[in-house]
Amino acid sequence: MLVIGLDFPPSEHYQDFFKKKECLHTIQSFKEIIILEAERNLGVVANCNRLYDYVQKQGYDSYIFTEDDNEFAPIFLEYIN
């Protein structure tokens, strides 16, 4: 499962990217994708806490946390699993 925390843009400067959020629905290779979309800007800490709370409530015993600036090798998930 992939869980994405989509925070609302902090300013007009980021609106163009936010409007392209539909591209998230084109992600493949995961059994399920959950998108937690904020209705107002939460900021980094609150958005991360919201994601952590969601994952904890699902009862998973482990998770991988990353952010949008990270880049991964093509076999990252295979390696980490």
C-alpha positions, 0 to 999 in steps of 0.5 A: 500500500502507498499512502500519500499525504498531499498538503494544501499549498502554502501560497499561490506560488505552488497552486500550479503544481497542486492543480496537477494532483490528478497525476497521483492517480496514474501511479502503478505497481502498488496494490492500493494507493491512499491519498490523504488530501488536506483542505488547508495548509498543514505544514510539514510537521502536521502533515507528517503527523497525520500520515503517521497517525493514519498508518498507526491506526491501520495496524501496520508493524512497519512503514517507509517514510520519505518526502517528495525531494528523495530519489530512489534506485529502480529496485528500492522497494525490492531491496528494502523489503 
